[in-house]
Amino acid sequence: MKINIYLLPILVLALFTGQVKAQGEMGLFFSERSIQQTFINPAYYPTKKVHIALPNLMVQGQHDGFKFGDLIQPIAGSDSFMVNPENAIANMPDQPFLAIQSSVEPILVSFRAAKLQFTLSSRARTHAYVAYPKDLFRLAWEGNASYVGQTMDLAPDFHFQALSEIGLSVALPVGKNLRLGGRLKYLSGIVDISVSDRMLNLVTQPEYYQLQFDTRYQIQTSQLSVTNLFDGEPEAQFNFQPFSSNVGMGLDLGATYRIKDKVVVSASVLDLGSVKWGANANQYGVEGSFSFDGLDAFALATDSTFDPESILDSLENNFTFTEESIQAYNTILPTKVYLGATWHLPFKFRVGGLMHYEFFRGRINQAYMLNVNKDFLKFLTLGVNYSVRNQSYNQLGANILLKLGPVVWFMGSDNVISFLQPEGARYTNVRMGMTLSLK
């Protein structure tokens, strides 16, 4: 099935929707009564032997650039607002990123046999990641006058991907206190758009202020092809094939260890693996250099033969544009690491701490969380957490688990403040779903 659409909506979709592999959810790590914890640690060994999960949903977004409140600020003594780009730029790191992710889990079945806990799961995952250089905003707002003789990095990085996953995990007890687990995942790619090589530099020469552009930029796609990208009106074609040659494998590993029935220490490594994209694989690139000495204002006023298209022709002659079909390419899954511990206190209180690291496209994203949970009788668990991620310190989360007979309903967010004060938010997520816990 082919869907013809223009390039711009596809790029907008790639930049601002989907699942972003920026940072994994953390509050679920402390939900000991939710079978979905197996997605955080495959060594999870539930009290109940049989679990059947109904469709679950997770949505998450993160941005470590400027906050909305950094750009739009109130004017003192009035009800008006002002746009303050200088303040927004000052609060940006050199390479800010935007990451959005979602996961739909239509089925999960977990059962115990011979002391082994088997879990069969399926998920539809999408993820988008955009990193944009701070120099882009500097150039747009401040111009290049303050950066004479310096190299400005103007090359954005992005990665958009949608895939389906079928996983089989096994958790087994080793002795009284140790649990080990692993999950093997079969991945089927739906669509991918990713930058495979990027370089776009601008240098303003100090002597005569000539502009020097140097670029080497390359994008690879699968199941999405673009015609007339460099000649004419670009148009994209998306081929939807649920069972294509885009396949990959992933591996999750985990362990838990209980110390004197009071402290449980956990560790897991998730998403070791890659996807090979071979269905309708294409590559688009541009490479070259261009020097611009400026225009003679007097000549523009007196020479009626001046043709502005000559500048465009010079650009085209100095850059090489390529559009080609390729056999296949690979993308690496973002590796996530969880290290945490939970201390069981009297009156069914639990206090825990968690460190989380993610390695993706040359970045290391890190986050830390403190959590407090309490069970009320046998049917209700409430929890609150505080987390720090990527130098954002105002994240308070909450979760609730309600158990009515065999039905377990869970809902949680790592940062509920983002819903109350969106102008200051850099991270938000929400997870919700139901499970039948039997035997």
N, C-alpha and C positions, 0 to 999 in steps of 0.2 A: 504494500500500500504506500503510495507516494502523496505527500502533502506539499504543495508549492506555496511558499511564503517568502516575504522579502527578508533581506538580511538583518535589518535593524531590529525587528521584534525578536529574532533569534538571539542577537547579541544582548539585548536587554534581559531576556530570559536567562541567558548564561550568567549575567553579572549579578542579578538580583533575586533569583529564585533557586529553589532546590535545596539539597542537603549539602552542607558545607562541612568539609573535613577540617574544622578548625579546632574544636575541643569537644571531647565527649562529655556526656552528662555525668554528674557526680552524685547527686542526691540519691539516685537509685542504688548506689553502692551500700547504703545503710538500711535499705528496706529488706530486712531478713525474712519477712513473711511473703514477699512477692517473688514469684517464679521468674519474673523478668530480670531479676538480678543475675541470672545466668548469662545475660548479654554483657555484663561487666566482668564477671569471673566465671568461667566454665567449670570451676571446682565447686560451685555452689551446690550444697547437698541439703535439700529442703526436708522439713519434718514430715510432711505428707508424701506419700509414695506416688500418687497419680495427679497430674495437673493437665488441664485442657484450657488453653488461653483463647479467649474470644479476640476479635481484631483489636489491636492496640495501635496507638498513634504517638509519635514523638516529633516535635518541631523545635528547632534551635537556631538562634542567630547570634552573631558576635561581630563587633566592629571595634578595633582598637585605635581608630583615628580620632578626630575631634568629636565631641558630643554636640548634639543639636544646640544645647545651651551655650556652648562656646561660640557658635556662629551667630545665633539670634539672642540678643541680650536686652533686658528691660532698660528703659531710660529712667534714671532716678527722678522721682517726683512727678511722674506721669504714668499713664496707662499705655504708653507707646513702646515700641521696640526698635532696636537698631541692628543692622547687619555689621558684624565685626570680623571681617576675614583675617585681620592681623592676629587676633586672639585665637581664632580657630587654627591657623597655621602654627602658631607658637605652641599649641597643645597637641600637635601631631608628632608621632615618631617619624623617622626617615623613610620607613617602608610600611605604612599602615595597611591593614587588610580588612576585608569584609568577608564573612563566612556565614553561610546559611545552610542548614541541613534538615532533612525530614526523613522519617522512616515509618512505613506502614507494615505492621506485622499481622498478616491475616490468619496465621495458624502457628500454634506451638503446642506440642504434646510431649509431656515428660512422664516417665514411669520408671519404677525400680524393679530390677530383676537380678537375683543373686548378688545383692548388695551394691550393684552398679546402677547409677542413675543415668538413664538415657534420655536425651532431649532432642526431638526433631523440630526444627523451626524453619520458617520461611519469612523473608523480608523483601520489601521493595524499597530501595534506597536511592536517594538523589542527593547530590552535594555540589555546591558551588563555592569557589574561592577566587577572590580578586585582591591582588596586591597592587597598589598604585604609589609611585614615588612622590614624596613630598615636594620634589622639585617641580612637578606639574602644577601644583597650586602656587608655588612661588613664582613661576614664570607667568601664570595667568593673572595674578594679582599685582606682583611687584615689578614684572618685566625682568629683563636681563642685565640692567645697568649695574646692579650690585654684585654681579657674578662674572665680571670681566676677567678673563684668564682662567676661569674655573670650568670644570666639566659638569654639566647638568644632566642627570639621569632622568629620562622621560619615558622609559619603557615599562608599561604595565605588564603584570603577570596575571593570568587567569586560568581556571580549570573548572569545567562543568562536566558532570558525569551522572548518568542514571543507570542503575543495574539492579538485577534481582539476585537474591541469595537463598540458597538452600543449605542448611547446616545440620550436622549431626554431632552432638557432644556426649561425652561420657565422663562422669565424675565417680571416683572410687575412693573408699576409705583405705588408708594405709596405717594400720595400728589404730589406737584409740583416738588420737588427736589430729592426725594429719589427713587432709583431703587433697587429692590431685585431680585435675581435669583438663580436657582438651576438646577442641571443636574443629572439625574439618568442614570447610565451606566451599560449595561449588558456586561460582559466580558467572552470571550471564549478562553481558553488557548490552544496554539498550541504545545509548548514545554517548558520545564523548567529544568534547571540544577542549583542547589544551594547548598551551604555549610550550613548544619544545626548545626554542632558542630565542633569546630576547636581548637586544641591545639597541638603544636609541639615545645617542648622546648629542648634546648641543654645547659648543664652545664658542664664546665671543672673544675673538682675538684682541689682545690688549693694544696693539699698535694702531690699526685702522678700524677696529671694531667689526671686522668681517665675521659673518656667522658661518660656522662649520658644522654640518650635520653628518653624522655617521650612524648607519643603522644596519642591523642584521636581525631580522625578526621572522619567526617561523611558527606556524600554527598547524596542528594535526587534528583531523576530525574523523569520526567513524559514524556511519549512518546519516551523516549530514554532509551534503555536497553543495558547493556554491558555484554557480555559473556567472560569467561576466564580472568576476570580482574586480578585475583591473581594466576591463574594457566594456563600457556600456553600463546598463543598470543591473546591479547585483541581485540575484534571486537564489534562494536556498531551497533545497529539496530534502525532506526528511523521510527516510525509509524506516518504517516500523516493522521489525521482525522479532517476535518474542524468542524464537530459537534460532539465533544466527551463529556465525562462527566466532563471535566475540565471547571468549570464554576465559576463565581464570580460576585460581584456587587461593583460598585463604586459610589461615591457621590461627586459632586462639589457644593460649595456654594459661593455666591458673593453678594456684595453690592456696590453701588456708591451713592455719595451725592454731589450735586452741591451747592456751596456757592456763592450767589449773581451773578450768571451767569459768574463768573470769574475763580473760582477754583473748580475742580472736584476731590474729594477724593474717592479712591477705595480700597477695601479689598476683598480678595478671599482666600478660602482654597480648594485645589484640591486633588483628589485621596484619599479620605477616603474610605477604603474598603480592600478587599482581594480576592484571587483566591483559590479555593479548587481544588487540583490536584489529581484526582482519576483514570485517564486513564493510564494504564500501569505504575503504580507508583512503583519505586524501591528505595532501600536504600543500600549504600555501605559504609563500615566503617573499621577502623583499630584502635586498642587500645593496649597499652602495654608499657613496659619499657625495656631498654637495657643498660647495662654497658659495656664499651669497655676499657680494660686495656692496649691495644697496643699489638704489636707482638715482640717477642724476635728475634732480627736480627741474633744472633749466632745460635739459633735453626733453623731458616729458612735456614741457610747455611749448617748445618750439618745433619739435620733430613730429610731424603728423604721421610719419610712417611707423612710429613705435607700435609694436604688436605685443600685448601682454601675454599672448599664448606662447611667445618665444621662451618665457620663463618656465612655463609648464613643459615645453618640449625639452628644455635643458634638464629639468628634473627627471623626465622620463628617460633621457639618454644616460643619466648618471646612476640610475638605479636599475637593478635586474629584478623583474617580477616573475614568479614561478607559480604555476598551478599544475599539479600532477597527481595521478593515482599512485598509491604505494601498496606494497604487498601487505604489511602489517606493522604495528608498533605496540609497545608495551607501556603501561602506566602502573606505578607502584602504589599500593594501598598505604594510607597514612598509618604509621605504627603508633599505638597508644599503650602507655604504661600506667598501671594503677598500683600504688603502694599505700596500704591503710591498715588501721587497727580499730577495734571496737572494744570498749570496756563495759562489762555487764555489772550494773550497780543494783543495790537493793531497791525494792518497790518497782521493779520492772523498768528501771531507767537504763538507757544505754548512751554512752558518750563516745564519740569516735573522731578520728582525724584521717585525712586522705591527702595524698600527693598524686597529682596527675600530670603526665607529660605526653605530648604528641609531637611526632616528627613528620614533617610534610613539606616538600618543595623547598628544602634548605632551611626551614625554620624549626625552632623548638618552642612550642607553646606550652606554658606551664600554668598550673592552678593548684590551689590549696583550699581545703575545706575543713571546718569544725562542725560537728553535728550532735544534736541531742534528740533522742527518741524515747517515747514512753508508751507502753501498752496499757490500755484501760480495759480491764476485764479481758475477755477473749475475742472481742469483736471490733475493737477500735485501737488504732495506733496513730499517734500524732508526732510530728517531728519538725524541728526548725534547724536551719543551718546558716553559717556565715562562710563566704568564700572570697578568695582573692585570686584574680586571674588577669595576667597581662597588665599589671599596675593599676587595676581597677579595684577599689577597696570598699565599695558601697553596695555589696550584694548580699541580700538576706533572702533565704528561700524557706519553703515550707512544703510538707507533704502530709497526706492523709491516706490511711488504709482502713477500709471498712470490710469486715467479714461477717456475712449473714448466711449461716449454714455453709454450704459448699461454695458460695459465691464470694469472691474476693475482688473488691473494687479499689483501685489505686489511682491517685492523682498527685502530681508534685511539680514543683518548679524550683530551679536553683536560684532564681532571682525574681521574687514577686514585686520588688520595688520598680522593676522595669514597666510593670503594668500601671503603677500608680504615678510614676514620674518618668514618662518615656523620653522627655527632653534631656535627661541626664544619663540615660542607659547606654551601656556598651555591650551588654550581653543579656539574653533572655532565652528561656526554654520552657517547655511544658511537656509532660508525659501523662497519658491517661489510658486506662483500659481495664478489662475485667478478666478474671480467671476462675475456672472451676477446680477446686482443690478437693480431691477425693481420697478416701482411705487413710 
